[in-house]
């Protein structure tokens, strides 16, 4: 059975999902906002928070065009957008990691360059690699050399590219890799979510735990994330914000604390209702078995010695008498006593001297 361990959480096909509230850069460069988002994520029930650690100069050229919804985020250059939110450095992330420890939630941040990999490594129990870096072999090698579990997002990638990335990570020292189905659109239309790809990843890479990194707009009942869990996703990641109405690239498709709580409530209900795999009657069904199932019943009053035939009998509730599965065994037997109409037939009411069928 595939497993991956993040901190103290051992994730397998049999566990509830490991839920990551991706704060990303929704803190907008404010440590206090970042801490508040950590607190809200913990209150909502997430297992971890995740940030994004980059510098615009090492991430995008100054000529990189936007690929997001310009109605929600009007910045037309990737470089310009990233420059707005790259103020945090090693000191700030160390403070945030310490705040996570104090709160009781795991700290994660996706590194986008070698320097970030090196200073984040002591702060984290695993690494998350963004979808866009699945072909960035130099960065994959740097991360794999830390010899920690890796969560690899697979947005916009082929099975061949995923297999190559896994092989490269393993070659450079990583022995524990989870794959996150993801669609690299902001926002992802519901019809583009393709949650069945979770099943496809499980089939293609059975040695890996599969999760889901979501970019759809959060629906009222958090059905998308809940369905992803039911499809087999055991790591769930979604952007997290104070307010989905705030301007900016990652607020409008993020979940807020109410969405997170709704999702966690869904998981709690699913945990309660799933129960056993083996089909068998429950103790609480015994009263229904006795009262809602049927017995063989006499239609009209009968005299002792009457030979029973189908026209004399019917099946009615409750199930206190002879079970109708014995219908053929009752036909042709003689009554051992007078019986009134609507009598629930018992084995002692018929002559079973030729064989006991109770």
C-alpha positions in Angstrom: 0.0 0.0 0.0 1.4 3.4 -1.0 2.1 5.8 1.9 3.8 9.2 2.4 4.6 10.8 5.7 4.4 14.6 6.3 5.5 15.5 9.8 3.5 13.1 12.1 0.8 12.4 9.5 1.1 9.1 7.7 -1.0 9.3 4.6 -2.4 6.3 2.8 -5.4 5.2 0.8 -7.2 4.4 4.1 -6.7 7.8 5.8 -8.6 11.1 5.7 -6.9 13.6 3.4 -4.0 15.8 4.5 -5.5 19.3 3.9 -3.2 22.2 2.8 -4.5 25.7 2.9 -2.3 27.5 0.4 -1.8 31.0 1.6 0.6 31.6 -1.3 1.2 35.3 -1.4 -2.3 36.3 -0.2 -0.6 37.9 2.8 0.5 40.6 0.3 3.8 41.1 2.0 2.5 41.6 5.6 3.8 39.3 8.3 0.7 40.1 10.5 -1.6 39.1 7.7 0.4 36.0 7.1 0.1 35.0 10.8 -3.6 35.7 10.8 -4.1 33.5 7.7 -2.1 30.7 9.6 -4.4 31.1 12.6 -7.5 31.0 10.4 -6.3 27.9 8.5 -5.7 26.2 11.8 -9.2 27.2 13.1 -10.7 25.9 9.9 -9.1 22.5 10.4 -6.3 22.4 7.8 -3.3 20.2 8.5 -0.8 22.6 6.9 -0.4 26.0 5.4 1.7 26.6 2.3 3.4 29.8 1.1 5.3 30.5 -2.1 9.0 31.5 -1.9 10.4 33.3 -4.8 12.1 36.4 -6.1 10.8 38.0 -9.3 14.3 38.2 -10.7 14.9 34.5 -10.5 11.4 33.4 -11.5 10.4 35.3 -14.6 12.0 37.5 -17.3 10.8 41.0 -17.6 9.1 40.1 -20.8 7.0 37.3 -19.4 3.3 37.8 -20.3 0.3 37.2 -18.0 -1.6 33.9 -18.3 -4.3 34.6 -15.7 -7.8 36.2 -15.8 -7.0 39.9 -16.4 -10.5 40.8 -15.3 -9.5 39.7 -11.8 -5.8 40.6 -11.9 -5.0 43.3 -14.4 -1.2 43.0 -14.2 0.0 42.0 -17.7 3.5 40.9 -16.8 4.4 37.9 -14.7 7.6 39.8 -13.6 5.6 42.8 -12.4 3.1 40.7 -10.5 5.7 38.6 -8.8 7.6 41.7 -7.9 4.6 42.9 -5.8 4.7 40.0 -3.5 8.4 38.8 -3.2 9.3 40.8 -0.1 9.6 37.9 2.3 13.0 36.3 2.8 14.7 33.8 5.1 14.0 35.8 8.2 10.3 36.2 7.5 9.8 32.5 6.6 11.6 31.5 9.8 9.2 33.6 11.8 6.2 32.1 10.0 7.5 28.6 10.5 7.9 29.3 14.2 4.3 30.7 14.3 3.0 27.5 12.7 4.8 25.4 15.4 3.3 27.5 18.1 -0.2 27.2 16.6 0.1 23.5 15.8 -0.1 23.4 12.0 2.5 22.3 9.5 4.5 24.9 7.7 5.2 24.5 3.9 6.4 26.8 1.2 7.0 26.0 -2.5 10.6 27.0 -3.4 11.2 28.5 -6.9 15.0 28.8 -6.8 18.0 27.1 -5.2 18.4 29.6 -2.5 14.8 29.1 -1.3 15.3 25.3 -1.3 18.4 25.6 0.9 17.0 27.9 3.6 13.5 26.4 3.6 14.7 22.8 4.0 15.4 22.9 7.8 11.9 24.4 8.3 9.9 21.8 6.5 9.2 18.1 6.7 8.5 17.8 2.9 8.7 19.9 -0.3 6.0 20.9 -2.7 6.9 21.4 -6.3 4.7 23.6 -8.5 3.2 22.2 -11.7 5.1 24.7 -13.9 8.5 23.3 -12.6 7.8 19.6 -13.4 10.3 20.0 -16.3 12.8 22.2 -14.4 15.3 19.4 -13.8 18.0 21.6 -12.1 15.4 22.6 -9.5 14.1 19.1 -9.1 17.6 17.8 -8.5 18.2 20.5 -5.8 15.0 19.6 -4.0 15.5 15.9 -4.3 18.9 16.1 -2.8 17.3 17.3 0.4 16.1 13.7 0.7 12.6 14.6 2.0 9.2 13.6 0.8 8.0 15.6 -2.2 4.5 16.6 -3.3 4.6 17.0 -7.1 1.8 19.0 -8.8 1.1 17.7 -12.3 -0.9 20.5 -13.9 -0.5 20.8 -17.7 1.8 17.7 -17.9 1.7 14.4 -19.7 2.2 11.0 -18.2 5.6 10.8 -19.9 6.7 14.1 -18.3 5.4 12.9 -14.9 7.3 9.7 -15.2 10.5 11.6 -16.2 10.2 13.9 -13.2 9.7 11.0 -10.9 12.7 9.2 -12.3 14.8 12.4 -11.9 13.7 13.0 -8.3 14.4 9.4 -7.4 17.8 9.5 -9.1 18.8 12.5 -7.0 17.8 11.1 -3.7 14.0 11.3 -3.1 12.3 8.0 -2.3 8.8 9.3 -1.3 6.8 11.2 -3.9 3.1 12.0 -4.0 1.4 13.2 -7.2 -1.2 16.0 -7.1 -3.7 16.2 -10.0 -3.9 19.9 -11.0 -5.2 22.0 -13.8 -3.0 25.0 -14.6 -5.8 27.5 -15.2 -6.8 30.4 -12.9 -9.6 29.9 -12.3 -10.2 26.4 -13.5 -13.7 26.0 -15.0 -15.7 23.2 -13.4 -15.9 21.3 -16.7 -12.1 21.5 -16.8 -11.5 20.0 -13.4 -11.4 16.4 -14.7 -11.3 14.7 -11.3 -11.3 11.4 -13.1 -7.6 12.1 -13.8 -7.1 11.3 -10.1 -8.1 7.7 -11.0 -5.8 7.9 -14.1 -2.8 8.9 -12.0 -3.5 6.1 -9.5 -3.6 3.6 -12.3 -0.4 4.9 -14.0 1.6 5.4 -10.8 0.2 2.9 -8.2 3.3 3.3 -6.0 2.4 6.9 -5.3 -0.2 8.6 -3.1 -2.4 10.8 -5.3 -3.8 14.2 -4.3 -5.5 17.2 -5.8 -4.5 20.8 -6.0 -7.6 22.8 -6.9 -8.0 26.1 -8.8 -11.8 26.1 -9.3 -14.0 28.7 -7.8 -15.1 27.3 -4.4 -18.7 26.1 -4.6 -21.1 26.6 -1.7 -21.0 23.1 -0.4 -17.3 22.4 -1.4 -18.5 19.6 -3.6 -15.4 19.7 -5.8 -12.9 19.1 -3.0 -15.2 16.5 -1.5 -15.6 14.7 -4.8 -11.8 14.7 -5.2 -11.5 12.9 -1.8 -14.1 10.3 -2.9 -12.1 9.8 -6.1 -9.1 8.9 -4.0 -7.2 12.2 -3.4 -5.5 11.9 -0.1 -3.8 15.2 -0.2 -6.0 18.2 -0.8 -4.6 21.7 -1.5 -6.5 24.9 -2.2 -5.6 28.6 -2.1 -6.8 30.3 1.1 -7.8 33.9 1.8 -9.4 36.3 4.2 -11.9 37.5 1.6 -12.6 36.1 -1.8 -13.7 39.6 -3.0 -10.3 41.1 -2.5 -8.5 42.1 -5.7 -5.6 40.1 -6.8 -4.6 36.9 -8.7 -5.1 34.4 -5.9 -8.0 35.7 -3.8 -11.0 35.2 -6.1 -10.5 31.4 -6.6 -9.4 30.8 -3.0 -11.4 29.3 -0.2 -12.1 31.3 3.0 -12.5 29.9 6.5 -16.2 29.2 6.0 -15.4 27.1 2.8 -12.6 25.3 4.7 -15.0 24.5 7.6 -17.6 23.3 5.2 -15.1 21.0 3.6 -13.9 19.6 6.9 -17.5 19.1 8.0 -18.0 17.1 4.8 -15.0 15.0 5.6 -16.2 14.4 9.2 -19.6 13.2 7.9 -18.0 11.0 5.3 -15.8 9.4 8.0 -18.9 8.7 10.1 -21.0 7.2 7.3 -18.4 5.1 5.5 -18.3 2.2 8.0 -17.4 -1.4 7.2 -16.5 -3.0 3.8 -18.1 -6.4 4.6 -21.8 -6.4 4.1 -23.7 -7.8 7.1 -26.7 -6.9 9.2 -26.1 -4.3 12.0 -27.2 -4.8 15.5 -29.4 -1.7 15.1 -31.2 -3.5 12.2 -32.3 -6.4 14.3 -35.6 -4.7 15.2 -36.3 -4.1 11.5 -35.4 -7.7 10.6 -38.0 -8.9 13.1 -40.7 -6.3 12.2 -40.3 -5.3 8.6 -39.6 -8.7 7.1 -42.5 -11.1 6.4 -43.7 -14.4 7.7 -46.0 -17.0 6.2 -49.6 -16.1 7.3 -52.9 -18.1 7.2 -55.4 -16.2 5.0 -58.5 -17.8 6.4 -59.3 -19.9 9.5 -58.1 -23.5 9.2 -59.0 -26.8 11.0 -56.5 -29.2 12.4 -55.4 -31.7 9.8 -55.9 -29.4 6.9 -53.3 -29.8 4.1 -51.8 -26.5 3.4 -51.8 -25.2 -0.2 -50.7 -21.8 -1.8 -54.3 -20.5 -1.9 -54.5 -20.7 1.9 -51.3 -18.8 2.6 -49.8 -15.3 2.1 -46.8 -13.4 3.3 -47.2 -10.5 5.8 -45.2 -8.5 8.4 -43.8 -9.0 11.0 -41.1 -11.6 10.7 -41.9 -13.5 13.9 -43.1 -16.6 12.1 -41.9 -19.0 9.4 -39.7 -17.2 6.9 -41.1 -17.1 3.4 -37.8 -18.6 2.1 -39.3 -21.9 3.5 -42.5 -21.4 1.4 -42.0 -24.6 -0.6 -41.3 -26.6 2.5 -44.6 -25.5 4.1 -46.8 -26.3 1.1 -48.3 -29.8 1.5 -47.9 -30.0 5.3 -50.9 -30.6 7.6 -52.0 -28.2 10.3 -51.4 -29.6 13.8 -54.2 -27.4 15.4 -57.0 -25.1 14.5 -55.8 -21.7 13.4 -57.6 -18.3 13.1 -57.5 -16.1 10.0 -54.4 -13.9 9.8 -52.5 -16.3 12.0 -48.6 -16.0 11.8 -47.5 -19.5 11.0 -45.0 -21.2 13.3 -43.2 -24.4 12.8 -45.2 -26.1 15.6 -48.4 -25.3 13.7 -47.6 -27.8 11.0 -46.6 -31.5 10.9 -42.9 -31.7 10.2 -42.5 -35.4 11.1 -41.1 -36.0 7.6 -38.3 -33.5 8.3 -37.5 -30.5 10.5 -37.2 -27.3 8.6 -36.9 -24.6 11.3 
